Amino acid sequence: MNKYILSLFTASLLFISQQTIADVYGVVIGIDAYKNYGTLDGAVNDAKILADSLNGIGAKQVKLLLDDKATRDEIKKAWDEVSVQAKAGDTVFFTYAGHGAQQPERIKGTEADGQDEFYVLANFGESGPNTYERLIDDDLQEWFSKRPDLNIILVSDSCHSGTMTRSYKKSKLKYRKAQVRAITNDALPVSSSPDIVNEQKTKLDHVISFSGVPDHEEVPEIDIENQPHGALSWHFSKGLIGFADDNKDGSVSLSELKSYLIEKVRMETEGQQHPQISFVNDMALVGNNKSNIQNKQGIVTFSISNNPTNTPLVKSVLDDLKGIQLVNNERGSLDWDVSAKVIKDKSDKLVFSFPAENITKGYKRKDQPADDEKTQELIKLIQPVIDGFLAKVIEDNQISLEGDLKPISFSINKDSNHEAFANSALEKLSGIQLVESEKGALEWDVDGGVIRNQFNDVIYNFSVAENQTRAFRRKEQGKDVISPEIIERLQAVINKFRLIDKLKLLSDGSLEIKILPSDKLHAKGEAVTFEVDRLKYPYFTLINLAVDGTINFLYPSQDKDSLNIPENKPYKLELEVSEPFGADHFVAIVSDKPLASLHELLKKLNNSSGSLEELRNTLHIALKDTKYQMGVHASFTAGSL
């Protein structure tokens, strides 16, 4: 996990209790390396951050199984061990990130759609002994049904079937769906239970299911904090450790986590992914200690390495250190290498080196302090390291509209004829981090005359703008020269998406936003309805940022518009699609007081472009001492379908 992800999770732990309502256990599975199917990049990352979060909330035991270590037998063994240890009322998390697939049901009548869904394990094959390496939904039903006294949380960040919502051709992203052909010579035994059909149809009310998508969608792997991840796993792990605590009572409930995930996953994937969450009764998943939140007491995962003698001195130090969560089976956010006399972070970067005369030397002096004095001396050295690490995490992760915006990853798809042309454009652009082709959050397709996002949506079409066929270059003295207008348009798109990325971070997922009738591609003149729900405050502001940075002030933009709206029901606003076409982003703000200065600026900037910096500064001032909710919703438009 990179330092940014590590910092994010460690900072999150400042706001949640280290206590749990009951004991928590986890069986966490992540598979990237497949023998017979396309590899993934982010499933192992997902498993690691989920394990980190479970450890962070004080899980009693977490079984982490990755790649070829996640065999069917090892998964069953891990489940059996956990289910034996867990007592009635405990919570067990069973999470899977990797490929999913479907097959015709093996036992007729057990599936409503006639299909068994299954997890594809690393060595699965379609014929012979390797067919054993899969987990069918029937398996989980059988395992989970034996412990109805547990609260079982099933998190499936995979897909079994589905299609993309908008894109006209396959996205450049990797998807967690394996194309499995007919299974022959099946090595997986079929249940011999005489009542298997009824057993499989029994609804398990003690199992709470979180799945990445409905049947008609697919699970993409996307770039989050410079690492590939599944959006569900990423935001589940964040929500679990406190980000989903909407009412700030120190407890994360199922209903809070559901609302948080639906909004954050939709926002992260630009409306391409809509998680499915099912439970019967609401319950608190994590913690219930308000004072811990109010005092902002932080914790950091802490591990020990190269401690060959397992000295009582080290244990004594660990017992007295404040703000740590000791992890035994993996590297912590901070790792104390006893033999090397250093402390490093999870990326192996040196954080602290003990002084040469430190008492952890491998020899003994006659005047060496007594054990209790040694313990206190070590604590005086290590505790400031922990405190400083946490303070830096907080500082690095403060979300504000002030300061420089983060560069956006940017790639170019070009042929050799456009090499010089594209390079000339890059020299004039700012706010980008150039990455290899098909890896950027934004990709400029020079030949196609469009800019796409990572989901392959066309977010800007140069040929539509001002009716130009290419609008990329002109000939002057036999040499390709970049047009200033093209630079302006490229830079406008970049600036807009950099601001949107920041606004998404400011959103806590508490607003529920919908574009009705759907998140599909909308055509010019089409009527759509903007709906916002779960409002905590009465004052509503709605802005649309068009792809080129054009600012549309939508509410309260007319004299007849009321500044405040009802808080106890959804608010709807009827809209019509108009130019410019591409990726629009609605920014909804619900505040505890009118945002008069912001509204005045929006009236001045309405339907103008090139003023995003002024908007950002005004937003920062307006929200600085204001209680608010913010949500961002992407909408994709075209002149015609």
C-alpha positions as CSV (number, residue, x, y, z in Angstrom):
1,M,0.0,0.0,0.0
2,N,1.5,3.4,-0.9
3,K,2.0,6.1,1.6
4,Y,-1.1,8.1,0.5
5,I,-3.4,5.1,1.1
6,L,-1.7,4.4,4.4
7,S,-2.1,8.0,5.5
8,L,-5.7,8.0,4.5
9,F,-6.7,5.0,6.5
10,T,-4.6,6.0,9.5
11,A,-6.2,9.5,9.5
12,S,-9.6,7.8,9.3
13,L,-8.9,5.9,12.5
14,L,-8.7,9.2,14.4
15,F,-12.4,9.4,14.3
16,I,-13.6,6.0,15.4
17,S,-13.5,4.0,18.6
18,Q,-11.0,1.1,19.0
19,Q,-13.8,-0.8,20.8
20,T,-16.2,-3.1,19.0
21,I,-19.7,-4.1,20.1
22,A,-18.8,-7.8,19.9
23,D,-15.7,-9.6,18.7
24,V,-14.9,-9.2,15.1
25,Y,-13.3,-11.8,12.8
26,G,-12.4,-11.7,9.1
27,V,-11.7,-14.1,6.2
28,V,-10.3,-11.8,3.5
29,I,-9.6,-13.0,0.0
30,G,-7.9,-11.2,-2.9
31,I,-6.7,-12.7,-6.2
32,D,-4.8,-10.9,-9.0
33,A,-2.7,-13.8,-10.4
34,Y,-4.9,-16.2,-12.4
35,K,-3.5,-19.3,-14.1
36,N,-6.1,-19.5,-16.9
37,Y,-7.8,-16.1,-17.0
38,G,-6.8,-12.5,-17.3
39,T,-4.8,-11.1,-14.4
40,L,-6.1,-8.3,-12.3
41,D,-4.2,-5.4,-10.7
42,G,-6.3,-4.3,-7.7
43,A,-7.9,-7.3,-6.0
44,V,-4.9,-8.0,-3.7
45,N,-4.8,-4.3,-2.9
46,D,-8.4,-4.5,-1.9
47,A,-7.9,-7.4,0.3
48,K,-5.0,-5.7,2.1
49,I,-6.9,-2.5,2.8
50,L,-9.9,-4.5,4.0
51,A,-7.6,-6.5,6.4
52,D,-6.0,-3.2,7.5
53,S,-9.5,-1.8,8.3
54,L,-10.6,-4.8,10.2
55,N,-7.4,-4.8,12.2
56,G,-7.9,-1.1,12.8
57,I,-11.3,-1.6,14.4
58,G,-9.9,-4.2,16.7
59,A,-10.7,-7.5,15.0
60,K,-9.7,-10.5,17.1
61,Q,-8.5,-12.4,14.1
62,V,-8.2,-11.7,10.4
63,K,-7.3,-14.5,7.9
64,L,-5.8,-12.9,4.8
65,L,-5.5,-15.2,1.8
66,L,-3.9,-13.9,-1.4
67,D,-3.5,-15.3,-5.0
68,D,-2.5,-19.0,-5.0
69,K,-2.7,-19.2,-1.2
70,A,-6.4,-18.6,-1.5
71,T,-7.2,-22.2,-2.5
72,R,-10.7,-23.7,-1.9
73,D,-9.3,-25.9,0.9
74,E,-7.4,-23.0,2.6
75,I,-10.5,-20.7,2.4
76,K,-12.7,-23.5,3.9
77,K,-10.0,-24.1,6.6
78,A,-9.9,-20.3,7.5
79,W,-13.7,-20.2,7.7
80,D,-13.9,-23.3,9.9
81,E,-11.3,-21.8,12.3
82,V,-13.0,-18.5,12.5
83,S,-16.5,-20.0,12.9
84,V,-15.3,-22.2,15.7
85,Q,-13.7,-19.3,17.6
86,A,-16.5,-16.9,17.1
87,K,-19.2,-16.9,19.8
88,A,-22.9,-16.1,19.4
89,G,-23.4,-12.4,18.6
90,D,-19.9,-11.9,17.1
91,T,-19.5,-10.4,13.6
92,V,-17.6,-12.3,10.9
93,F,-16.5,-10.5,7.7
94,F,-16.1,-12.7,4.6
95,T,-14.7,-10.6,1.7
96,Y,-13.7,-11.5,-1.8
97,A,-12.1,-9.5,-4.5
98,G,-11.3,-11.2,-7.8
99,H,-13.0,-12.7,-10.8
100,G,-16.6,-13.9,-10.7
101,A,-18.4,-16.1,-13.2
102,Q,-21.6,-18.0,-13.8
103,Q,-22.5,-21.6,-14.7
104,P,-25.7,-23.5,-15.2
105,E,-27.0,-24.6,-11.8
106,R,-25.6,-27.9,-10.8
107,I,-28.7,-28.8,-8.7
108,K,-31.9,-28.0,-10.6
109,G,-34.3,-25.7,-8.7
110,T,-31.7,-24.1,-6.4
111,E,-31.4,-20.8,-8.4
112,A,-34.2,-18.6,-9.5
113,D,-32.3,-17.7,-12.7
114,G,-31.0,-21.2,-13.3
115,Q,-27.4,-20.0,-12.8
116,D,-24.9,-20.7,-10.0
117,E,-22.6,-17.7,-9.3
118,F,-19.1,-18.5,-8.2
119,Y,-15.8,-17.0,-7.2
120,V,-13.0,-18.0,-9.6
121,L,-9.9,-19.0,-7.6
122,A,-6.4,-18.6,-8.8
123,N,-5.9,-22.1,-10.3
124,F,-9.4,-22.7,-11.5
125,G,-9.7,-24.5,-14.9
126,E,-12.7,-25.6,-16.9
127,S,-12.0,-29.3,-17.0
128,G,-10.6,-31.9,-14.7
129,P,-9.0,-31.5,-11.2
130,N,-8.7,-27.7,-11.4
131,T,-12.5,-27.3,-11.6
132,Y,-12.3,-27.9,-7.8
133,E,-10.8,-24.4,-7.4
134,R,-13.9,-22.3,-7.2
135,L,-16.4,-21.2,-4.5
136,I,-20.1,-21.5,-5.5
137,D,-22.9,-19.5,-3.9
138,D,-24.3,-22.8,-2.7
139,D,-21.1,-23.3,-0.7
140,L,-21.4,-20.1,1.1
141,Q,-25.1,-20.8,1.8
142,E,-24.2,-24.1,3.3
143,W,-21.3,-22.7,5.4
144,F,-23.2,-19.6,6.7
145,S,-26.4,-21.5,7.5
146,K,-24.5,-23.5,10.2
147,R,-23.9,-20.4,12.3
148,P,-27.2,-18.5,12.4
149,D,-26.1,-17.0,15.8
150,L,-23.4,-14.9,14.0
151,N,-23.6,-11.6,12.1
152,I,-22.0,-12.4,8.8
153,I,-20.9,-9.6,6.5
154,L,-20.4,-10.8,2.9
155,V,-18.5,-8.4,0.7
156,S,-18.2,-9.5,-3.0
157,D,-16.2,-7.1,-5.1
158,S,-16.6,-9.1,-8.3
159,C,-19.1,-9.6,-11.1
160,H,-20.8,-12.6,-12.6
161,S,-22.4,-11.0,-15.6
162,G,-23.2,-7.5,-16.9
163,T,-22.6,-4.8,-19.4
164,M,-21.4,-1.3,-19.3
165,T,-23.8,1.6,-18.8
166,R,-22.7,4.0,-21.5
167,S,-19.5,3.4,-23.4
168,Y,-19.8,2.4,-27.1
169,K,-16.7,0.2,-27.0
170,K,-14.9,-1.8,-24.3
171,S,-13.3,0.3,-21.6
172,K,-9.5,0.3,-21.2
173,L,-10.1,-0.8,-17.6
174,K,-9.8,-4.4,-16.3
175,Y,-13.1,-5.9,-15.2
176,R,-13.6,-8.7,-12.6
177,K,-15.6,-11.1,-14.8
178,A,-14.1,-14.3,-16.1
179,Q,-15.5,-15.7,-19.3
180,V,-15.9,-19.4,-18.3
181,R,-17.0,-21.9,-20.9
182,A,-18.8,-25.2,-20.1
183,I,-17.3,-27.0,-17.1
184,T,-16.4,-30.7,-17.9
185,N,-15.1,-33.5,-15.7
186,D,-16.1,-31.5,-12.7
187,A,-14.0,-32.4,-9.6
188,L,-16.2,-30.4,-7.2
189,P,-18.6,-32.8,-5.4
190,V,-22.3,-32.1,-5.5
191,S,-24.2,-32.0,-2.1
192,S,-25.9,-35.2,-1.2
193,S,-28.4,-33.6,1.1
194,P,-31.9,-34.9,0.3
195,D,-33.3,-31.5,1.1
196,I,-30.7,-29.4,-0.8
197,V,-33.2,-27.4,-2.9
198,N,-35.1,-26.1,0.1
199,E,-31.8,-25.5,2.0
200,Q,-30.4,-23.4,-0.8
201,K,-33.6,-21.4,-1.1
202,T,-33.7,-20.5,2.6
203,K,-33.1,-16.8,3.1
204,L,-30.3,-16.3,5.7
205,D,-31.4,-13.2,7.7
206,H,-28.1,-13.1,9.6
207,V,-26.1,-12.6,6.4
208,I,-25.6,-9.0,5.3
209,S,-24.6,-8.8,1.6
210,F,-22.5,-6.1,0.0
211,S,-21.9,-6.7,-3.7
212,G,-20.2,-4.6,-6.2
213,V,-22.9,-4.4,-8.9
214,P,-26.3,-5.6,-9.9
215,D,-26.4,-8.4,-12.5
216,H,-26.5,-6.0,-15.5
217,E,-23.3,-4.2,-14.6
218,E,-19.6,-5.0,-14.3
219,V,-17.0,-4.3,-11.6
220,P,-14.1,-2.2,-13.0
221,E,-10.7,-1.7,-11.5
222,I,-9.9,2.0,-11.2
223,D,-7.1,4.2,-10.1
224,I,-7.6,5.5,-6.5
225,E,-4.8,7.3,-4.7
226,N,-2.4,6.1,-7.4
227,Q,-3.2,2.4,-6.9
228,P,-5.7,0.1,-8.7
229,H,-8.7,-0.9,-6.6
230,G,-12.3,-1.9,-6.7
231,A,-14.5,1.1,-5.7
232,L,-16.6,-1.0,-3.3
233,S,-13.7,-2.5,-1.4
234,W,-11.9,0.9,-1.1
235,H,-15.0,2.8,0.2
236,F,-16.1,-0.1,2.4
237,S,-12.8,-0.1,4.2
238,K,-13.0,3.7,4.6
239,G,-16.6,3.6,5.7
240,L,-15.9,0.9,8.2
241,I,-13.2,2.9,10.0
242,G,-15.4,6.0,10.4
243,F,-16.0,7.8,7.2
244,A,-19.6,6.4,7.1
245,D,-20.4,7.6,10.6
246,D,-22.9,10.1,9.4
247,N,-24.4,11.2,12.7
248,K,-20.9,11.3,14.4
249,D,-22.0,9.2,17.3
250,G,-18.9,7.0,17.2
251,S,-20.7,4.0,15.7
252,V,-21.0,2.9,12.1
253,S,-24.3,1.3,11.4
254,L,-25.4,-0.8,8.4
255,S,-27.8,1.9,7.2
256,E,-25.0,4.5,7.4
257,L,-22.6,2.3,5.6
258,K,-25.2,1.5,2.9
259,S,-25.9,5.2,2.2
260,Y,-22.2,6.0,2.2
261,L,-21.3,3.2,-0.2
262,I,-24.1,3.9,-2.7
263,E,-23.1,7.5,-3.1
264,K,-19.3,7.2,-2.9
265,V,-19.1,4.2,-5.3
266,R,-21.4,5.9,-7.8
267,M,-19.4,9.1,-7.5
268,E,-16.0,7.3,-7.8
269,T,-17.1,5.5,-11.0
270,E,-19.0,8.3,-12.6
271,G,-22.2,6.5,-12.4
272,Q,-20.9,3.2,-14.0
273,Q,-21.3,1.2,-10.8
274,H,-24.2,0.9,-8.4
275,P,-23.5,-1.4,-5.4
276,Q,-26.2,-3.8,-4.1
277,I,-26.6,-3.9,-0.3
278,S,-29.1,-6.2,1.4
279,F,-29.9,-6.6,5.1
280,V,-33.0,-7.3,7.2
281,N,-32.3,-5.4,10.5
282,D,-30.1,-2.4,11.0
283,M,-27.3,-2.8,13.4
284,A,-24.1,-1.1,14.6
285,L,-21.1,-2.7,13.0
286,V,-18.3,-0.8,14.7
287,G,-17.8,1.1,18.0
288,N,-19.9,3.3,20.2
289,N,-17.7,5.7,22.0
290,K,-18.4,9.4,21.4
291,S,-15.6,10.7,23.6
292,N,-13.0,8.9,21.5
293,I,-14.2,10.8,18.4
294,Q,-14.4,14.1,20.2
295,N,-10.9,13.7,21.6
296,K,-9.6,12.7,18.2
297,Q,-7.4,10.0,19.6
298,G,-5.5,8.4,16.8
299,I,-4.2,4.9,16.3
300,V,-1.6,3.6,13.9
301,T,-1.0,-0.1,13.1
302,F,2.4,-1.1,14.5
303,S,4.5,-4.2,13.9
304,I,7.7,-5.8,15.2
305,S,10.3,-7.4,12.9
306,N,13.7,-9.1,13.4
307,N,13.3,-9.6,17.1
308,P,15.0,-13.0,17.3
309,T,15.1,-13.3,21.1
310,N,11.5,-12.0,21.5
311,T,12.7,-10.0,24.5
312,P,10.4,-9.1,27.4
313,L,11.8,-5.6,27.1
314,V,10.2,-5.1,23.7
315,K,6.9,-6.5,25.0
316,S,7.1,-4.1,28.0
317,V,7.6,-1.1,25.6
318,L,4.7,-2.2,23.5
319,D,2.4,-2.4,26.5
320,D,3.1,1.3,27.4
321,L,3.1,2.9,23.9
322,K,0.0,5.0,23.2
323,G,-1.9,5.2,19.9
324,I,-0.9,1.9,18.4
325,Q,-2.7,-1.1,17.1
326,L,-0.3,-4.0,17.2
327,V,-0.5,-6.4,14.2
328,N,1.3,-9.7,14.2
329,N,0.9,-11.3,10.8
330,E,1.7,-8.4,8.5
331,R,3.7,-5.1,8.3
332,G,2.1,-2.2,10.2
333,S,1.9,1.4,9.2
334,L,5.1,1.7,11.3
335,D,7.5,-1.3,11.7
336,W,10.1,-1.4,14.5
337,D,13.0,-3.5,13.2
338,V,14.6,-4.4,16.5
339,S,17.9,-5.9,15.2
340,A,18.5,-3.0,12.7
341,K,17.5,-0.4,15.4
342,V,15.2,1.5,13.0
343,I,11.5,2.3,12.5
344,K,10.2,2.3,8.9
345,D,6.8,3.0,7.3
346,K,4.9,0.5,5.3
347,S,6.6,1.6,2.1
348,D,10.0,0.7,3.8
349,K,10.9,4.4,4.1
350,L,13.1,5.2,7.1
351,V,11.2,7.1,9.7
352,F,13.5,6.9,12.7
353,S,16.9,5.5,13.5
354,F,17.8,4.9,17.1
355,P,20.9,6.7,18.4
356,A,24.2,4.7,18.3
357,E,24.4,4.6,22.1
358,N,20.8,3.4,22.4
359,I,20.1,0.5,24.8
360,T,19.0,-1.8,22.1
361,K,22.6,-2.5,21.3
362,G,23.7,-6.1,21.2
363,Y,26.1,-5.8,24.2
364,K,25.8,-4.9,27.8
365,R,27.6,-2.3,29.8
366,K,28.1,-2.4,33.5
367,D,26.2,0.8,34.0
368,Q,23.3,-0.3,31.7
369,P,20.0,0.9,33.2
370,A,17.6,-1.5,34.9
371,D,14.8,-3.0,32.8
372,D,12.2,-0.5,33.9
373,E,14.6,2.4,33.1
374,K,15.3,0.8,29.7
375,T,11.6,0.6,29.0
376,Q,11.0,4.2,29.8
377,E,14.1,5.3,27.7
378,L,12.8,3.4,24.7
379,I,9.3,4.8,25.1
380,K,10.7,8.4,25.2
381,L,12.3,7.7,21.9
382,I,9.5,5.8,20.2
383,Q,6.4,7.7,21.4
384,P,7.3,11.0,19.7
385,V,7.8,9.0,16.4
386,I,4.3,7.7,16.6
387,D,2.8,11.1,17.6
388,G,4.7,12.8,14.8
389,F,3.7,10.2,12.3
390,L,0.0,10.7,13.2
391,A,0.3,14.5,13.2
392,K,1.8,14.4,9.7
393,V,-1.0,12.1,8.5
394,I,-3.6,14.6,9.8
395,E,-1.9,17.5,8.1
396,D,-1.5,15.7,4.8
397,N,-5.1,14.7,4.7
398,Q,-6.9,17.9,5.6
399,I,-9.3,18.4,2.8
400,S,-9.6,22.1,1.7
401,L,-10.3,24.1,-1.4
402,E,-7.2,26.1,-0.6
403,G,-3.8,25.5,-2.0
404,D,-2.8,23.8,-5.3
405,L,-5.1,21.2,-6.8
406,K,-3.7,17.8,-7.3
407,P,-2.4,17.1,-10.9
408,I,-4.6,14.7,-12.9
409,S,-3.1,11.6,-14.6
410,F,-3.2,12.3,-18.4
411,S,-2.3,10.0,-21.3
412,I,-2.2,10.5,-25.1
413,N,-3.3,8.1,-27.8
414,K,-1.6,9.1,-31.0
415,D,0.1,7.7,-34.1
416,S,3.6,8.5,-35.2
417,N,2.3,11.3,-37.5
418,H,1.1,13.2,-34.5
419,E,4.1,12.7,-32.3
420,A,5.6,16.2,-32.6
421,F,2.1,17.8,-32.5
422,A,1.2,16.1,-29.3
423,N,4.6,16.8,-27.7
424,S,4.2,20.5,-28.5
425,A,0.8,20.5,-26.8
426,L,2.1,18.8,-23.7
427,E,4.7,21.5,-23.2
428,K,2.0,24.1,-22.9
429,L,-0.4,22.2,-20.5
430,S,-0.3,22.5,-16.8
431,G,-1.8,20.4,-13.9
432,I,-1.2,17.0,-15.5
433,Q,0.8,14.0,-14.6
434,L,1.7,12.2,-17.9
435,V,1.3,8.5,-17.8
436,E,1.5,5.7,-20.3
437,S,-1.2,5.3,-22.9
438,E,-4.6,4.1,-21.6
439,K,-3.6,4.6,-18.0
440,G,-4.7,8.2,-17.4
441,A,-7.9,9.4,-15.7
442,L,-8.1,11.5,-18.9
443,E,-6.9,10.3,-22.3
444,W,-6.6,12.6,-25.3
445,D,-7.3,10.6,-28.5
446,V,-5.6,12.7,-31.0
447,D,-6.7,10.8,-34.1
448,G,-10.3,10.5,-32.9
449,G,-10.5,14.1,-31.9
450,V,-11.9,13.4,-28.4
451,I,-11.0,13.2,-24.7
452,R,-12.1,10.2,-22.8
453,N,-12.2,9.3,-19.1
454,Q,-10.9,6.0,-17.8
455,F,-14.4,4.4,-18.4
456,N,-14.1,5.2,-22.1
457,D,-16.8,7.8,-21.9
458,V,-16.3,10.6,-24.5
459,I,-16.2,13.6,-22.2
460,Y,-15.2,16.2,-24.9
461,N,-15.5,16.1,-28.6
462,F,-13.3,18.6,-30.5
463,S,-15.2,18.1,-33.8
464,V,-18.5,19.2,-32.2
465,A,-17.0,22.3,-30.6
466,E,-17.4,25.2,-33.1
467,N,-18.2,22.6,-35.9
468,Q,-14.5,21.9,-36.5
469,T,-13.6,18.6,-38.1
470,R,-10.4,18.1,-36.2
471,A,-9.5,21.4,-34.6
472,F,-6.0,20.1,-33.8
473,R,-3.6,21.8,-36.1
474,R,-2.9,24.1,-39.0
475,K,-0.1,24.2,-41.6
476,E,2.3,27.0,-41.4
477,Q,5.5,27.0,-43.5
478,G,5.2,23.2,-44.0
479,K,5.2,22.6,-40.2
480,D,2.5,21.4,-37.8
481,V,1.7,24.1,-35.4
482,I,-0.5,23.6,-32.3
483,S,-3.6,25.8,-32.3
484,P,-3.9,28.1,-29.2
485,E,-7.6,27.3,-29.2
486,I,-6.8,23.6,-28.7
487,I,-4.6,24.3,-25.8
488,E,-7.3,26.5,-24.2
489,R,-9.8,23.7,-24.6
490,L,-7.5,21.0,-23.3
491,Q,-6.6,23.1,-20.4
492,A,-10.2,23.9,-19.6
493,V,-11.1,20.2,-19.5
494,I,-8.1,19.5,-17.3
495,N,-8.9,22.3,-14.9
496,K,-12.5,21.3,-14.6
497,F,-11.7,17.6,-13.7
498,R,-9.0,18.7,-11.2
499,L,-11.6,20.8,-9.4
500,I,-14.2,18.0,-9.5
501,D,-11.7,15.6,-8.0
502,K,-11.3,17.9,-5.0
503,L,-15.0,18.5,-4.7
504,K,-15.5,14.7,-4.6
505,L,-13.2,14.5,-1.6
506,L,-15.2,17.2,0.2
507,S,-18.3,15.0,-0.3
508,D,-19.0,12.8,2.7
509,G,-21.5,10.6,0.8
510,S,-24.4,11.7,3.1
511,L,-26.5,13.2,0.2
512,E,-28.4,10.9,-2.1
513,I,-28.3,12.2,-5.6
514,K,-30.0,10.8,-8.7
515,I,-30.4,11.8,-12.4
516,L,-33.7,10.4,-13.5
517,P,-34.6,8.4,-15.5
518,S,-31.1,6.9,-15.4
519,D,-27.3,7.4,-15.6
520,K,-27.3,6.6,-19.3
521,L,-26.2,8.9,-22.1
522,H,-28.6,11.8,-22.5
523,A,-29.3,13.6,-25.8
524,K,-29.8,17.3,-26.7
525,G,-33.3,18.5,-25.7
526,E,-34.0,15.5,-23.4
527,A,-35.8,16.2,-20.2
528,V,-34.1,14.9,-17.0
529,T,-34.9,15.3,-13.3
530,F,-32.3,16.1,-10.7
531,E,-33.2,14.6,-7.4
532,V,-31.5,15.1,-4.0
533,D,-32.4,13.4,-0.8
534,R,-31.3,12.9,2.9
535,L,-30.9,16.6,3.4
536,K,-29.7,17.8,6.9
537,Y,-29.9,21.5,6.2
538,P,-32.5,23.7,4.5
539,Y,-30.5,25.9,2.1
540,F,-29.9,24.4,-1.4
541,T,-27.4,25.4,-4.1
542,L,-27.0,23.6,-7.4
543,I,-24.3,24.2,-9.9
544,N,-23.4,22.3,-13.1
545,L,-19.8,22.3,-14.4
546,A,-19.8,21.5,-18.1
547,V,-16.9,19.7,-19.6
548,D,-15.2,22.8,-20.8
549,G,-15.5,24.6,-17.4
550,T,-18.7,26.4,-18.3
551,I,-20.5,27.3,-15.1
552,N,-24.3,26.8,-15.1
553,F,-26.0,28.3,-12.0
554,L,-29.2,26.1,-11.7
555,Y,-30.5,26.9,-8.2
556,P,-31.5,29.4,-6.7
557,S,-30.8,31.2,-10.0
558,Q,-34.3,32.7,-10.5
559,D,-36.1,35.3,-8.4
560,K,-38.9,32.9,-7.8
561,D,-36.6,30.3,-6.3
562,S,-36.9,29.8,-2.6
563,L,-33.6,29.9,-0.7
564,N,-34.6,27.0,1.5
565,I,-36.2,23.7,0.6
566,P,-38.0,21.0,2.7
567,E,-35.6,18.8,4.6
568,N,-37.8,15.8,5.1
569,K,-38.4,14.7,1.5
570,P,-36.5,14.5,-1.8
571,Y,-36.2,17.7,-3.8
572,K,-36.6,17.6,-7.5
573,L,-35.6,20.0,-10.2
574,E,-36.6,19.6,-13.9
575,L,-33.7,20.2,-16.4
576,E,-33.1,20.0,-20.1
577,V,-29.9,18.9,-21.9
578,S,-28.1,21.6,-23.9
579,E,-24.7,22.4,-25.2
580,P,-21.8,21.9,-24.6
581,F,-21.9,18.1,-24.8
582,G,-19.8,15.6,-23.0
583,A,-19.3,15.1,-19.2
584,D,-21.3,17.4,-17.0
585,H,-20.9,17.4,-13.2
586,F,-23.7,18.6,-10.9
587,V,-22.4,20.0,-7.7
588,A,-25.1,20.0,-5.0
589,I,-24.6,21.9,-1.7
590,V,-27.0,21.9,1.2
591,S,-26.0,24.3,4.0
592,D,-27.2,25.6,7.3
593,K,-27.3,29.2,6.1
594,P,-27.8,30.9,2.7
595,L,-24.6,31.2,0.6
596,A,-25.2,34.8,-0.5
597,S,-21.7,35.6,-1.7
598,L,-21.5,32.4,-3.7
599,H,-24.9,33.0,-5.3
600,E,-23.8,36.5,-6.3
601,L,-20.7,35.2,-8.0
602,L,-22.6,32.4,-9.7
603,K,-25.1,34.9,-11.2
604,K,-22.1,36.8,-12.6
605,L,-20.4,33.7,-14.0
606,N,-23.5,31.9,-15.2
607,N,-22.9,30.3,-18.7
608,S,-19.3,31.5,-18.8
609,S,-16.1,29.5,-18.8
610,G,-12.6,30.1,-17.7
611,S,-13.6,31.2,-14.1
612,L,-13.1,28.0,-12.2
613,E,-10.4,29.5,-10.0
614,E,-12.6,32.4,-8.9
615,L,-15.4,29.9,-8.2
616,R,-13.1,27.7,-6.1
617,N,-11.9,30.6,-4.0
618,T,-15.4,31.8,-3.4
619,L,-16.6,28.3,-2.5
620,H,-13.8,28.0,0.0
621,I,-14.8,31.3,1.7
622,A,-18.5,30.5,1.7
623,L,-18.0,27.0,3.2
624,K,-15.3,27.9,5.7
625,D,-17.6,28.5,8.7
626,T,-20.6,26.7,7.3
627,K,-22.2,23.3,8.1
628,Y,-22.9,21.7,4.8
629,Q,-23.4,18.5,2.8
630,M,-21.9,18.3,-0.7
631,G,-22.5,15.8,-3.5
632,V,-21.2,15.4,-7.1
633,H,-23.0,13.6,-9.8
634,A,-21.7,13.0,-13.3
635,S,-24.1,13.2,-16.3
636,F,-23.0,12.4,-19.9
637,T,-24.6,14.2,-22.9
638,A,-24.4,14.2,-26.7
639,G,-26.0,16.1,-29.5
640,S,-27.7,12.9,-30.6
641,L,-27.7,9.2,-29.7
